[in-house]
Amino acid sequence: MIEVPLVDLNSQYRRYKKEIDAAVAEVLESGNFILGSRAHEFEVAFAEFCNAKQCVGVGNGTDALILALQALGIGADDEVITTPWTFMATVEAICCVGARPVFADINPINYCIEPRQIPALVTEKTKAVIPVHIYGYLVDMDAIMRVAGEHKLKVIEDAAQAHGAERLVRRESGQSWRAGSCGDVATFSFYPSKNLGAYGDAGAITTNNEQLAHRLRELRNHGTLKKNLHHGMGWNSRLDALQAAVLLVKLRHLTEWNAKRLRLAEWYNRELTAIAKSVGVEIVCPSPVNAPSHVFHLYTIRVPKRDELVDYLQQQGIGCAIYYPVALHQQPALKKLGVASSPLPYAERAAKEVVSLPLCPELSEANQNRIVELIQAFFKR
Ligand SMILES: *Cc1c(COP(=O)(O)O)cnc(C)c1O
């Protein structure tokens, strides 16, 4: 039985029950369930949170990616460069619009796409790059934007794991990169376990491009902004009012939650580094970072004997998990589509060695202690 879950949504709900229940009841009373004023209010608040001009609420993070690609005019015969180290949805979206994913290997320290790998993969067909802020770590967007600029590629940030991640740009003091405001467009998921999670499926797209936002608003709602006047074909992928109401409540707490995640991650780093030294094993912790460039959606380490450690921890009731056991370029679904890839050694090594430990703002000190003690006991055996 799992006693310490990877993410503890129950505790979170109990703590904010009053605020959340009131917001939900208000929507139920209003009788407006699709988009409406709650969704609009959330879009305004989330755009501001991301430092972006526009936010378009959609049904989920996968739709957000599909609509973003479509709005940028990416489709059949186009190529999109992305990372093999992400959730399947990133690549599904590329395939869904008829384009072909091309994989660049990752940086072994932060697990994000390595910008230096990109130029060699660009062909006449390459239209865009999708960097993913994996585990909550903001990709080196300076480098991505430079490469994209040189090759005239659109940039779609997959920010599904990185709500609130931000890094100062030193050369222009004061200016910062914030997830959701760096590329041409950015996509977010509010899947319940994400740093900002709904109570069901929900997603959003942010952009500084007003025209693109307009097109996205049409696309998400059957190609229409005005009932029964359709300017094109679209989809049904709208943010629902109940989810928007929940997200508005949670957004108020997100900065505090992200700060707590960072503190817990720093504690893990300190304890695990000490354990590694004392028992003489190599545990690779996330590199120390300045807040808030990492919002620690997941706290992921690399260890020897990974599979045995996962079994051991799970037997002891610790809900650790592997993100991801198979890199995307090696997934059967992509092989079936004939997406060939050269070996990507860093992604392949990560698939064998990573494990994510429980981390969420509700993780107690006692449980975090227990986790590191168990890891020490495992390596001492
Ligand atoms: C969760 C996630 C998605 C998909 O979001 P859904 O809301 O589940 O559709 C896409 N990309 C990444 C990196 C994710 O973590």
The ligand as an ORCA input file, in Angstrom:
! r2SCAN-3c Opt
* xyz 0 1
  C       0.756     16.561    -18.838
  C       1.541     16.906    -20.045
  C       0.927     17.120    -21.305
  C      -0.496     16.796    -21.584
  O      -1.422     17.452    -20.874
  P      -2.934     16.867    -20.718
  O      -3.629     17.972    -20.020
  O      -2.841     15.629    -19.912
  O      -3.460     16.636    -22.089
  C       1.725     17.540    -22.350
  N       3.046     17.720    -22.206
  C       3.674     17.498    -21.029
  C       5.151     17.723    -20.927
  C       2.946     17.066    -19.926
  O       3.583     16.821    -18.763
*
